[in-house]
């Protein structure tokens, strides 16, 4: 986050009581929205806390949509019994709009063997939480050639077959530094080529705006083709050439034209969760209640800004 944003954030962190009141008013605004768009919390954004603390904090702030960290959910169930994670979410009024995540599924290599084994329990856990989708980011760091994509299609098809019995869609997430899938065009082409009901397209707005995609690429998306959205801003500094995941900004505190982008996504039929995914360690170590209130405060105006 930019320095001024960090100062603003620390001031907000000090005003817990005021933030709670603000979150309450935002809840009323959000409840009045009829677009289907909803503020969602991504597990990594509160990764400094256990599953229960995250869920309770998010719920207390007024968030109703979650993208749970499956590892933390599993840890919770190991301590509290099978089904306890879903029961906690149900008791708190939280719905799993997605789940996170599994790396190394598209690229062949030693890491993929372990990734496939992890995927087997993760799709089962996702289904148990009521999540019918799971994010699979492309993190390929090695150089590749055109010939490698045939294996990518095969690898993703294999992963989709693992997810299919659990009715969980694996959502290909392009990431700006990937050497295989780093933009809208390639991601759409991969998903469409695999052509499996359990492989879907999603978009992370940080990777979209800070990466090689173009705004016009959004017109290539078929209506109803977007399965999930990660909602974060691109900071003005540092430059995108040296920026890292930790530099993502709260919506409205960066340079991405988020309202214009969101309007286009809605035009393409998207009407679900806008999941706040931030990697800044200060954010991740701050009370989930505070961060969830901040999510409501920064994302809800964009939802309200979508033309009726």
GUNUKE-362035 format. One line per 4 residues: number of its first residue (from 1); for each residue z, x, y of C-alpha. Coordinates in steps of 0.25 Angstrom, whole numbers, plus 5000, padded with zeros to 4 digits. Each point is the difference from the previous one (the first is absolute). Example, Ala and Ser with C-alpha at 12.3 -4.5 7.8 and 13.67 -1.06 7.14 Angstrom:
! residues 2
1) 5031/5049/4982 | 4998/5006/5014 $
END
This chain:
! residues 308
1) 5000/5000/5000 | 4997/5005/5014 | 5013/5005/5008 | 5001/4988/5009 $
5) 4999/4990/4988 | 5011/5008/4993 | 5009/4999/5013 | 4997/4985/5000 $
9) 5003/4999/4985 | 5014/5007/5001 | 5003/4990/5012 | 4997/4988/4991 $
13) 5008/5006/4989 | 5012/5000/5009 | 4998/4986/5003 | 5002/4993/4987 $
17) 5006/4987/5005 | 4989/4998/5010 | 4990/5003/4990 | 5006/4990/4990 $
21) 4998/4989/5011 | 4986/5005/5003 | 4997/4999/4985 | 5005/4986/5000 $
25) 4990/4995/5011 | 4989/5008/4993 | 5003/4992/4988 | 4998/4987/5007 $
29) 4986/5005/5006 | 4996/5005/4986 | 5004/4987/4993 | 4991/4992/5010 $
33) 4988/5009/4996 | 4990/4993/4991 | 4990/5011/4998 | 5007/5004/4987 $
37) 5003/5014/5005 | 5014/5005/4998 | 5008/5012/5004 | 5003/5008/4987 $
41) 5009/5013/4998 | 4994/5011/4991 | 5010/5007/4991 | 4998/5014/5006 $
45) 5003/4996/5014 | 5015/4999/4995 | 4999/5010/4989 | 5014/5006/5004 $
49) 5007/4988/4994 | 5002/4994/4986 | 4993/4987/4996 | 5011/4991/5003 $
53) 5003/5006/5014 | 4985/4998/5004 | 4999/4986/4995 | 5012/4995/5007 $
57) 4997/5007/5013 | 4986/4995/5000 | 5004/4986/4997 | 5012/5000/5010 $
61) 4990/5004/5011 | 4991/4988/4997 | 4989/5007/4991 | 4995/4991/4989 $
65) 4989/5009/4994 | 5002/5013/4993 | 4992/5011/4993 | 5011/5006/4991 $
69) 5001/5014/4995 | 4999/4998/4985 | 5008/5013/4997 | 5012/4994/5008 $
73) 4998/4987/4994 | 5001/5006/4986 | 5012/5008/5004 | 5007/4987/5005 $
77) 4997/4994/4986 | 5005/5012/4993 | 5013/4998/5007 | 5001/4985/5000 $
81) 4991/4995/4989 | 4986/4995/4997 | 4996/4989/5010 | 5010/5004/5010 $
85) 4990/5005/5010 | 4992/4987/5000 | 5013/4992/5001 | 5005/5008/5012 $
89) 4987/4997/5007 | 5000/4986/4997 | 5014/4998/5004 | 4997/5007/5014 $
93) 4987/4991/5002 | 4991/5012/4998 | 4986/5000/4994 | 4993/5012/4994 $
97) 4986/4999/5007 | 4996/5014/4994 | 5007/5012/4993 | 4999/5015/5002 $
101) 4994/5008/4994 | 4993/5009/4990 | 4992/5013/5004 | 4990/5008/4992 $
105) 4993/4989/4992 | 4986/5002/5006 | 4999/5015/4998 | 4999/5007/4986 $
109) 5010/5011/4998 | 5014/5003/4994 | 5007/4991/5010 | 4992/4988/4996 $
113) 5007/5001/4986 | 5014/4998/5005 | 4994/4990/5011 | 4995/4991/4988 $
117) 5013/5000/4993 | 5007/4996/5013 | 4990/4989/5003 | 5004/4993/4987 $
121) 5014/4998/5004 | 4997/4998/5015 | 4991/4988/4997 | 5010/4994/4992 $
125) 5011/5002/5010 | 4990/4994/5011 | 4998/4988/4992 | 5015/4998/4998 $
129) 5002/5000/5015 | 4989/4990/5002 | 4990/5010/5006 | 4986/4997/4995 $
133) 4995/5013/5007 | 5003/5015/5000 | 4994/5011/5009 | 4993/5011/4994 $
137) 4997/5010/5012 | 4989/5011/4998 | 5007/5014/5002 | 4988/5008/4994 $
141) 5002/5014/5007 | 4989/5008/4992 | 4986/5001/5003 | 4990/4990/4993 $
145) 4986/4997/4998 | 4992/4987/4998 | 5000/5002/4985 | 5015/4998/5000 $
149) 5000/4986/5005 | 4996/4995/4986 | 5013/5005/4995 | 5007/4994/5011 $
153) 4994/4986/4996 | 5004/5003/4986 | 5014/5004/5004 | 5003/4988/5009 $
157) 4994/4991/4989 | 5010/5005/4990 | 5012/4998/5010 | 4995/4986/5002 $
161) 5001/4997/4986 | 5014/5004/4999 | 5004/4991/5012 | 4992/4988/4995 $
165) 5010/4995/4990 | 5010/4999/5011 | 4991/4993/5010 | 5002/5012/5010 $
169) 4988/5004/5009 | 4999/5015/5003 | 4996/5002/5014 | 4992/5012/5003 $
173) 5005/5006/5013 | 4991/5010/5007 | 5008/5011/5007 | 4993/5008/5011 $
177) 5002/5014/4994 | 4996/4996/4986 | 4988/5007/4994 | 4995/4988/4992 $
181) 5003/4987/5008 | 5004/5002/5014 | 4993/4989/5008 | 4996/4985/4999 $
185) 4986/5002/4995 | 5003/5008/4988 | 5012/4992/4997 | 4992/4987/5000 $
189) 4989/5007/4992 | 5010/5005/4989 | 5007/4987/4999 | 4987/4992/4999 $
193) 4994/5010/4990 | 5012/4999/4991 | 4999/4985/5000 | 5013/4997/4993 $
197) 5008/4988/5004 | 5013/5009/5001 | 4994/5010/5009 | 5000/4996/5015 $
201) 4998/5005/5014 | 5011/5002/5010 | 5001/5007/5014 | 5010/5008/5007 $
205) 4998/5000/5014 | 5005/5014/5003 | 4990/5006/4990 | 4989/4991/5006 $
209) 5002/5004/5014 | 5004/5014/4998 | 4989/5003/4990 | 4985/5000/4999 $
213) 4998/4985/4999 | 4993/4992/5011 | 5004/4987/5006 | 4987/4994/4997 $
217) 5003/5003/4985 | 5009/4988/5000 | 4988/4991/5000 | 4996/5006/4987 $
221) 5012/4993/4994 | 4997/4987/4993 | 5009/4988/5004 | 5012/5000/4991 $
225) 4998/5014/4995 | 5012/5006/5007 | 5012/4999/4991 | 5011/5007/5008 $
229) 5002/5007/5014 | 5009/5011/5004 | 5003/4999/5014 | 5004/5012/5009 $
233) 4994/5006/5012 | 4993/5014/5003 | 5008/5008/5010 | 4993/5007/5012 $
237) 5007/5013/4996 | 4999/5008/4991 | 4985/5000/4999 | 4995/4994/4988 $
241) 4995/5013/4995 | 5014/5005/4998 | 5007/4987/4999 | 5008/4997/4987 $
245) 5005/4987/4994 | 5014/5002/5007 | 4993/4998/5013 | 4996/4986/4998 $
249) 5005/4991/5012 | 5006/4986/5001 | 4989/4990/5003 | 4997/5000/5015 $
253) 5005/5014/5002 | 4987/5007/4997 | 4985/5000/5004 | 4994/4991/4989 $
257) 4994/4987/5005 | 5009/4992/4990 | 4998/4987/5006 | 4985/5001/4999 $
261) 5001/5006/4986 | 5009/4988/4995 | 4991/4990/5006 | 4988/5005/4992 $
265) 5009/5001/4987 | 5003/4985/5003 | 4986/4997/5002 | 4997/5007/4986 $
269) 5010/4990/4994 | 5013/5008/5000 | 5012/4991/5001 | 5012/5007/4993 $
273) 5010/5011/5003 | 4999/5011/5010 | 5009/5011/4994 | 5007/5010/5009 $
277) 4998/5013/4993 | 5007/5012/5008 | 5003/5014/4995 | 5008/5005/5012 $
281) 5014/5006/4994 | 5008/4994/5011 | 4994/4986/4997 | 5002/5002/4985 $
285) 5015/5004/5002 | 5003/4988/5010 | 5007/4987/4996 | 4989/4991/4993 $
289) 5005/4989/5009 | 4997/5007/5013 | 4986/5004/4995 | 4997/4986/4994 $
293) 5003/4994/5014 | 4991/5011/5007 | 4989/4996/4990 | 5002/4985/5004 $
297) 5000/5004/5015 | 4987/5009/4999 | 4992/4993/4990 | 5002/4985/5004 $
301) 4993/5001/5013 | 4987/5004/4993 | 5001/4988/4991 | 5002/4991/5012 $
305) 4988/5007/5007 | 4990/4996/4989 | 4991/4989/5005 | 5003/4986/4995 $
END
